[in-house]
Amino acid sequence: MADLTDPGSRGFEFDDGDAFFAGFVVRHGNAVAGFVDYCPHAGWRLSPRGNFLNRAKDGILCTGHRAEFDFDGLGTVGKCIGLSLTPWPVTVIEGMVVTA
């Protein structure tokens, strides 16, 4: 948590040779949520540069077509209204963000 600003985001990639995963976490207050880095409307990654928040830092941004999502992953602006990001289960244990 110390490396994740409030509000803030950070992308992660995992590659074991047979499978690839791209995801990100967002922090808003003490809450942390994880999502798969995939736009539900366009089918591309939300942010190839790794910054997942909009300029106001009050939502998640798809840089490809400027759609926005709330911190629960629900589309609120643009072509993704009503669509949801795919959750990536993360939790905070003793100040560290972890996943299964």
Helices and strands as residue ranges (DSSP letters): E 8-15, E 20-28, E 31-36, E 60-62, E 67-69, E 75-77, G 78-80, E 90-93, E 96-99
